[in-house]
Amino acid sequence: MKGIDEDDAPLVALALSMDGDGIWSNDVHTREQNLVRVWTTDEILEELGSLEESS
């Protein structure tokens, strides 16, 4: 996180400590790290739409 946005470090650390599929953020700086997947609102809506279509 050094050199990206050190304010995002607690969010990334929390995500790393949990069993999940990433974090939800539209923050450009958070997306620059490669430790956890970062979902944007558009990506989540797209994913939810594809789940709804397959039901």
N, CA, C and O atoms as a CHARMM CRD file, in Angstrom:
* protein
*
  220
    1    1 MET  N      0.82500  -1.18900   0.00000 PROA 1      0.00000
    2    1 MET  CA     0.00000   0.00000   0.00000 PROA 1      0.00000
    3    1 MET  C      0.87300   1.25800   0.00000 PROA 1      0.00000
    4    1 MET  O      0.40100   2.35300  -0.30400 PROA 1      0.00000
    5    2 LYS  N      2.12300   1.08900   0.33700 PROA 2      0.00000
    6    2 LYS  CA     3.00300   2.25000   0.34100 PROA 2      0.00000
    7    2 LYS  C      3.12500   2.79000  -1.07700 PROA 2      0.00000
    8    2 LYS  O      3.38600   2.04600  -2.02300 PROA 2      0.00000
    9    3 GLY  N      2.93300   4.07800  -1.20400 PROA 3      0.00000
   10    3 GLY  CA     3.00500   4.69300  -2.51200 PROA 3      0.00000
   11    3 GLY  C      1.68600   4.70300  -3.25800 PROA 3      0.00000
   12    3 GLY  O      1.59100   5.29100  -4.33500 PROA 3      0.00000
   13    4 ILE  N      0.66200   4.06100  -2.70500 PROA 4      0.00000
   14    4 ILE  CA    -0.65400   4.07400  -3.34400 PROA 4      0.00000
   15    4 ILE  C     -1.54400   4.99900  -2.52100 PROA 4      0.00000
   16    4 ILE  O     -1.66900   6.18200  -2.83900 PROA 4      0.00000
   17    5 ASP  N     -2.15700   4.47400  -1.47700 PROA 5      0.00000
   18    5 ASP  CA    -2.95700   5.28500  -0.55500 PROA 5      0.00000
   19    5 ASP  C     -2.95100   4.56500   0.77700 PROA 5      0.00000
   20    5 ASP  O     -3.71200   3.62100   0.98900 PROA 5      0.00000
   21    6 GLU  N     -2.09700   5.00800   1.66200 PROA 6      0.00000
   22    6 GLU  CA    -1.93200   4.32000   2.94200 PROA 6      0.00000
   23    6 GLU  C     -3.19500   4.35200   3.79400 PROA 6      0.00000
   24    6 GLU  O     -3.32300   3.55000   4.71900 PROA 6      0.00000
   25    7 ASP  N     -4.13300   5.25500   3.51000 PROA 7      0.00000
   26    7 ASP  CA    -5.40300   5.28500   4.24300 PROA 7      0.00000
   27    7 ASP  C     -6.25100   4.05700   3.92800 PROA 7      0.00000
   28    7 ASP  O     -7.14900   3.71900   4.69900 PROA 7      0.00000
   29    8 ASP  N     -5.98300   3.38200   2.81000 PROA 8      0.00000
   30    8 ASP  CA    -6.73800   2.18400   2.43100 PROA 8      0.00000
   31    8 ASP  C     -6.19800   0.91700   3.08400 PROA 8      0.00000
   32    8 ASP  O     -6.82500  -0.13900   2.99900 PROA 8      0.00000
   33    9 ALA  N     -5.03600   1.01500   3.73800 PROA 9      0.00000
   34    9 ALA  CA    -4.39800  -0.16800   4.32100 PROA 9      0.00000
   35    9 ALA  C     -5.29200  -0.91600   5.30900 PROA 9      0.00000
   36    9 ALA  O     -5.32900  -2.14500   5.25100 PROA 9      0.00000
   37   10 PRO  N     -6.02200  -0.24400   6.22300 PROA 10     0.00000
   38   10 PRO  CA    -6.88600  -1.00100   7.13900 PROA 10     0.00000
   39   10 PRO  C     -7.98400  -1.78900   6.41400 PROA 10     0.00000
   40   10 PRO  O     -8.32200  -2.90000   6.82300 PROA 10     0.00000
   41   11 LEU  N     -8.53500  -1.22200   5.35200 PROA 11     0.00000
   42   11 LEU  CA    -9.57100  -1.92100   4.58100 PROA 11     0.00000
   43   11 LEU  C     -8.99600  -3.16800   3.91200 PROA 11     0.00000
   44   11 LEU  O     -9.61000  -4.23400   3.94000 PROA 11     0.00000
   45   12 VAL  N     -7.82500  -3.02800   3.31700 PROA 12     0.00000
   46   12 VAL  CA    -7.18300  -4.17100   2.66900 PROA 12     0.00000
   47   12 VAL  C     -6.78700  -5.21100   3.71900 PROA 12     0.00000
   48   12 VAL  O     -6.96000  -6.40800   3.48800 PROA 12     0.00000
   49   13 ALA  N     -6.26200  -4.78100   4.85700 PROA 13     0.00000
   50   13 ALA  CA    -5.88500  -5.71400   5.92800 PROA 13     0.00000
   51   13 ALA  C     -7.09900  -6.49200   6.42800 PROA 13     0.00000
   52   13 ALA  O     -7.01200  -7.69900   6.65700 PROA 13     0.00000
   53   14 LEU  N     -8.21900  -5.81300   6.59500 PROA 14     0.00000
   54   14 LEU  CA    -9.44300  -6.49500   7.02100 PROA 14     0.00000
   55   14 LEU  C     -9.87400  -7.53000   5.99200 PROA 14     0.00000
   56   14 LEU  O    -10.23700  -8.65200   6.34700 PROA 14     0.00000
   57   15 ALA  N     -9.83300  -7.15800   4.73100 PROA 15     0.00000
   58   15 ALA  CA   -10.21600  -8.09000   3.67300 PROA 15     0.00000
   59   15 ALA  C     -9.30900  -9.31800   3.64800 PROA 15     0.00000
   60   15 ALA  O     -9.77000 -10.43300   3.40800 PROA 15     0.00000
   61   16 LEU  N     -8.02200  -9.10700   3.89500 PROA 16     0.00000
   62   16 LEU  CA    -7.08700 -10.22600   3.92000 PROA 16     0.00000
   63   16 LEU  C     -7.31800 -11.15100   5.11400 PROA 16     0.00000
   64   16 LEU  O     -6.99400 -12.33700   5.05700 PROA 16     0.00000
   65   17 SER  N     -7.87500 -10.60800   6.19000 PROA 17     0.00000
   66   17 SER  CA    -8.08700 -11.41500   7.39100 PROA 17     0.00000
   67   17 SER  C     -9.37500 -12.23200   7.33600 PROA 17     0.00000
   68   17 SER  O     -9.62400 -13.05900   8.21200 PROA 17     0.00000
   69   18 MET  N    -10.18800 -12.00400   6.31400 PROA 18     0.00000
   70   18 MET  CA   -11.48200 -12.67900   6.20900 PROA 18     0.00000
   71   18 MET  C    -11.52700 -13.55900   4.96000 PROA 18     0.00000
   72   18 MET  O    -10.78600 -13.34200   4.00100 PROA 18     0.00000
   73   19 ASP  N    -12.40300 -14.54600   4.99400 PROA 19     0.00000
   74   19 ASP  CA   -12.62000 -15.39600   3.83400 PROA 19     0.00000
   75   19 ASP  C    -13.72900 -14.76800   2.99700 PROA 19     0.00000
   76   19 ASP  O    -14.90900 -14.92300   3.31100 PROA 19     0.00000
   77   20 GLY  N    -13.36200 -14.07500   1.95900 PROA 20     0.00000
   78   20 GLY  CA   -14.36200 -13.40400   1.13500 PROA 20     0.00000
   79   20 GLY  C    -13.88500 -13.30400  -0.30100 PROA 20     0.00000
   80   20 GLY  O    -12.81500 -13.79600  -0.65800 PROA 20     0.00000
   81   21 ASP  N    -14.69600 -12.66100  -1.10700 PROA 21     0.00000
   82   21 ASP  CA   -14.39500 -12.54300  -2.53500 PROA 21     0.00000
   83   21 ASP  C    -13.94300 -11.13800  -2.89700 PROA 21     0.00000
   84   21 ASP  O    -14.08300 -10.72300  -4.04700 PROA 21     0.00000
   85   22 GLY  N    -13.40500 -10.40300  -1.93700 PROA 22     0.00000
   86   22 GLY  CA   -12.89900  -9.06700  -2.21400 PROA 22     0.00000
   87   22 GLY  C    -13.64100  -8.00800  -1.44200 PROA 22     0.00000
   88   22 GLY  O    -14.37500  -8.29400  -0.49500 PROA 22     0.00000
   89   23 ILE  N    -13.43200  -6.75800  -1.87300 PROA 23     0.00000
   90   23 ILE  CA   -14.05700  -5.61800  -1.22300 PROA 23     0.00000
   91   23 ILE  C    -14.78000  -4.77400  -2.26900 PROA 23     0.00000
   92   23 ILE  O    -14.48500  -4.85700  -3.46100 PROA 23     0.00000
   93   24 TRP  N    -15.71100  -3.97600  -1.81700 PROA 24     0.00000
   94   24 TRP  CA   -16.48400  -3.11700  -2.69000 PROA 24     0.00000
   95   24 TRP  C    -16.00700  -1.69500  -2.48800 PROA 24     0.00000
   96   24 TRP  O    -16.11200  -1.14100  -1.39300 PROA 24     0.00000
   97   25 SER  N    -15.47800  -1.10700  -3.55600 PROA 25     0.00000
   98   25 SER  CA   -14.99900   0.26600  -3.48200 PROA 25     0.00000
   99   25 SER  C    -14.92200   0.86300  -4.87800 PROA 25     0.00000
  100   25 SER  O    -14.55600   0.18000  -5.83500 PROA 25     0.00000
  101   26 ASN  N    -15.26000   2.10900  -4.98600 PROA 26     0.00000
  102   26 ASN  CA   -15.08300   2.83800  -6.23800 PROA 26     0.00000
  103   26 ASN  C    -13.85600   3.74100  -6.17700 PROA 26     0.00000
  104   26 ASN  O    -13.64800   4.57700  -7.05700 PROA 26     0.00000
  105   27 ASP  N    -13.05200   3.57200  -5.14300 PROA 27     0.00000
  106   27 ASP  CA   -11.84500   4.36700  -4.95400 PROA 27     0.00000
  107   27 ASP  C    -10.75700   3.87700  -5.91300 PROA 27     0.00000
  108   27 ASP  O    -10.34200   2.72000  -5.84900 PROA 27     0.00000
  109   28 VAL  N    -10.30600   4.74900  -6.78700 PROA 28     0.00000
  110   28 VAL  CA    -9.29300   4.40400  -7.78000 PROA 28     0.00000
  111   28 VAL  C     -8.01700   3.90200  -7.11200 PROA 28     0.00000
  112   28 VAL  O     -7.38400   2.96800  -7.60600 PROA 28     0.00000
  113   29 HSD  N     -7.63700   4.51100  -5.99900 PROA 29     0.00000
  114   29 HSD  CA    -6.41000   4.10700  -5.32100 PROA 29     0.00000
  115   29 HSD  C     -6.50100   2.69000  -4.77200 PROA 29     0.00000
  116   29 HSD  O     -5.52200   1.94400  -4.81300 PROA 29     0.00000
  117   30 THR  N     -7.65400   2.31600  -4.26400 PROA 30     0.00000
  118   30 THR  CA    -7.82600   0.96700  -3.72500 PROA 30     0.00000
  119   30 THR  C     -7.65500  -0.06200  -4.83800 PROA 30     0.00000
  120   30 THR  O     -7.12700  -1.14900  -4.60600 PROA 30     0.00000
  121   31 ARG  N     -8.09600   0.27700  -6.03400 PROA 31     0.00000
  122   31 ARG  CA    -7.97900  -0.64200  -7.17200 PROA 31     0.00000
  123   31 ARG  C     -6.53400  -0.80700  -7.64600 PROA 31     0.00000
  124   31 ARG  O     -6.23500  -1.75400  -8.37200 PROA 31     0.00000
  125   32 GLU  N     -5.64400   0.08800  -7.25300 PROA 32     0.00000
  126   32 GLU  CA    -4.25000  -0.00700  -7.68600 PROA 32     0.00000
  127   32 GLU  C     -3.47700  -1.10800  -6.96800 PROA 32     0.00000
  128   32 GLU  O     -2.44600  -1.55800  -7.46900 PROA 32     0.00000
  129   33 GLN  N     -3.95300  -1.55000  -5.80600 PROA 33     0.00000
  130   33 GLN  CA    -3.25900  -2.62300  -5.09900 PROA 33     0.00000
  131   33 GLN  C     -3.68800  -3.95700  -5.71200 PROA 33     0.00000
  132   33 GLN  O     -4.72200  -4.04000  -6.37500 PROA 33     0.00000
  133   34 ASN  N     -2.89400  -4.98900  -5.48500 PROA 34     0.00000
  134   34 ASN  CA    -3.21700  -6.29900  -6.07100 PROA 34     0.00000
  135   34 ASN  C     -3.28300  -7.40800  -5.02200 PROA 34     0.00000
  136   34 ASN  O     -3.07600  -8.57900  -5.33900 PROA 34     0.00000
  137   35 LEU  N     -3.57000  -7.04200  -3.78500 PROA 35     0.00000
  138   35 LEU  CA    -3.64600  -8.03400  -2.71400 PROA 35     0.00000
  139   35 LEU  C     -5.03600  -8.65300  -2.59700 PROA 35     0.00000
  140   35 LEU  O     -5.16400  -9.84100  -2.30000 PROA 35     0.00000
  141   36 VAL  N     -6.05600  -7.86800  -2.82500 PROA 36     0.00000
  142   36 VAL  CA    -7.43900  -8.36500  -2.76400 PROA 36     0.00000
  143   36 VAL  C     -8.20500  -7.82400  -3.97200 PROA 36     0.00000
  144   36 VAL  O     -7.88900  -6.75700  -4.49900 PROA 36     0.00000
  145   37 ARG  N     -9.19400  -8.56500  -4.38600 PROA 37     0.00000
  146   37 ARG  CA   -10.03800  -8.11600  -5.48900 PROA 37     0.00000
  147   37 ARG  C    -10.86800  -6.92800  -5.02800 PROA 37     0.00000
  148   37 ARG  O    -11.36200  -6.90800  -3.90100 PROA 37     0.00000
  149   38 VAL  N    -11.01900  -5.94900  -5.89400 PROA 38     0.00000
  150   38 VAL  CA   -11.83700  -4.77400  -5.60500 PROA 38     0.00000
  151   38 VAL  C    -12.96700  -4.73200  -6.62200 PROA 38     0.00000
  152   38 VAL  O    -12.74000  -4.61900  -7.82700 PROA 38     0.00000
  153   39 TRP  N    -14.17600  -4.82400  -6.11300 PROA 39     0.00000
  154   39 TRP  CA   -15.37100  -4.76000  -6.94500 PROA 39     0.00000
  155   39 TRP  C    -15.88100  -3.31800  -6.97400 PROA 39     0.00000
  156   39 TRP  O    -15.98200  -2.67500  -5.92900 PROA 39     0.00000
  157   40 THR  N    -16.19800  -2.81300  -8.15800 PROA 40     0.00000
  158   40 THR  CA   -16.84600  -1.50900  -8.25500 PROA 40     0.00000
  159   40 THR  C    -18.35700  -1.71400  -8.18300 PROA 40     0.00000
  160   40 THR  O    -18.84300  -2.83900  -8.29900 PROA 40     0.00000
  161   41 THR  N    -19.08200  -0.64300  -7.99500 PROA 41     0.00000
  162   41 THR  CA   -20.54400  -0.73300  -7.97900 PROA 41     0.00000
  163   41 THR  C    -21.05200  -1.31600  -9.29400 PROA 41     0.00000
  164   41 THR  O    -21.93000  -2.17900  -9.29400 PROA 41     0.00000
  165   42 ASP  N    -20.50500  -0.85200 -10.40600 PROA 42     0.00000
  166   42 ASP  CA   -20.93500  -1.37000 -11.71100 PROA 42     0.00000
  167   42 ASP  C    -20.69400  -2.87100 -11.83600 PROA 42     0.00000
  168   42 ASP  O    -21.53700  -3.59200 -12.37100 PROA 42     0.00000
  169   43 GLU  N    -19.55000  -3.34600 -11.34500 PROA 43     0.00000
  170   43 GLU  CA   -19.25500  -4.78100 -11.40800 PROA 43     0.00000
  171   43 GLU  C    -20.22400  -5.59200 -10.55400 PROA 43     0.00000
  172   43 GLU  O    -20.65500  -6.67400 -10.95200 PROA 43     0.00000
  173   44 ILE  N    -20.56100  -5.06900  -9.38500 PROA 44     0.00000
  174   44 ILE  CA   -21.51000  -5.77100  -8.51300 PROA 44     0.00000
  175   44 ILE  C    -22.88500  -5.82000  -9.16500 PROA 44     0.00000
  176   44 ILE  O    -23.53600  -6.86500  -9.16700 PROA 44     0.00000
  177   45 LEU  N    -23.32400  -4.70500  -9.71300 PROA 45     0.00000
  178   45 LEU  CA   -24.62600  -4.68500 -10.38200 PROA 45     0.00000
  179   45 LEU  C    -24.64900  -5.63600 -11.57600 PROA 45     0.00000
  180   45 LEU  O    -25.64400  -6.31900 -11.81600 PROA 45     0.00000
  181   46 GLU  N    -23.56000  -5.67300 -12.31300 PROA 46     0.00000
  182   46 GLU  CA   -23.46100  -6.59900 -13.44700 PROA 46     0.00000
  183   46 GLU  C    -23.54000  -8.03900 -12.97100 PROA 46     0.00000
  184   46 GLU  O    -24.24500  -8.85400 -13.56500 PROA 46     0.00000
  185   47 GLU  N    -22.82300  -8.35600 -11.90500 PROA 47     0.00000
  186   47 GLU  CA   -22.83500  -9.70900 -11.35500 PROA 47     0.00000
  187   47 GLU  C    -24.23200 -10.08800 -10.84500 PROA 47     0.00000
  188   47 GLU  O    -24.71300 -11.19400 -11.08900 PROA 47     0.00000
  189   48 LEU  N    -24.86500  -9.16400 -10.14500 PROA 48     0.00000
  190   48 LEU  CA   -26.21600  -9.43400  -9.64900 PROA 48     0.00000
  191   48 LEU  C    -27.19200  -9.61800 -10.79500 PROA 48     0.00000
  192   48 LEU  O    -28.09100 -10.45500 -10.71700 PROA 48     0.00000
  193   49 GLY  N    -27.02400  -8.85000 -11.85300 PROA 49     0.00000
  194   49 GLY  CA   -27.88200  -8.99100 -13.03300 PROA 49     0.00000
  195   49 GLY  C    -27.71500 -10.35300 -13.67900 PROA 49     0.00000
  196   49 GLY  O    -28.69800 -10.96100 -14.10200 PROA 49     0.00000
  197   50 SER  N    -26.47300 -10.84600 -13.76200 PROA 50     0.00000
  198   50 SER  CA   -26.25600 -12.15600 -14.36300 PROA 50     0.00000
  199   50 SER  C    -26.79300 -13.27400 -13.47000 PROA 50     0.00000
  200   50 SER  O    -27.23100 -14.30800 -13.97400 PROA 50     0.00000
  201   51 LEU  N    -26.76600 -13.08000 -12.16500 PROA 51     0.00000
  202   51 LEU  CA   -27.35200 -14.06700 -11.25800 PROA 51     0.00000
  203   51 LEU  C    -28.86000 -14.09600 -11.41900 PROA 51     0.00000
  204   51 LEU  O    -29.47200 -15.16500 -11.41100 PROA 51     0.00000
  205   52 GLU  N    -29.45600 -12.92700 -11.56400 PROA 52     0.00000
  206   52 GLU  CA   -30.90300 -12.83100 -11.72000 PROA 52     0.00000
  207   52 GLU  C    -31.34600 -13.48400 -13.02900 PROA 52     0.00000
  208   52 GLU  O    -32.38100 -14.14900 -13.06900 PROA 52     0.00000
  209   53 GLU  N    -30.57800 -13.30100 -14.09100 PROA 53     0.00000
  210   53 GLU  CA   -30.91400 -13.87300 -15.39300 PROA 53     0.00000
  211   53 GLU  C    -30.82000 -15.39500 -15.38600 PROA 53     0.00000
  212   53 GLU  O    -31.55700 -16.06200 -16.11100 PROA 53     0.00000
  213   54 SER  N    -29.92000 -15.95200 -14.57400 PROA 54     0.00000
  214   54 SER  CA   -29.74400 -17.40400 -14.54500 PROA 54     0.00000
  215   54 SER  C    -30.75200 -18.09400 -13.62900 PROA 54     0.00000
  216   54 SER  O    -30.81000 -19.32400 -13.59900 PROA 54     0.00000
  217   55 SER  N    -31.54000 -17.33400 -12.88900 PROA 55     0.00000
  218   55 SER  CA   -32.52900 -17.93300 -11.96700 PROA 55     0.00000
  219   55 SER  C    -33.76300 -18.38000 -12.70300 PROA 55     0.00000
  220   55 SER  O    -34.69300 -18.90300 -12.08800 PROA 55     0.00000
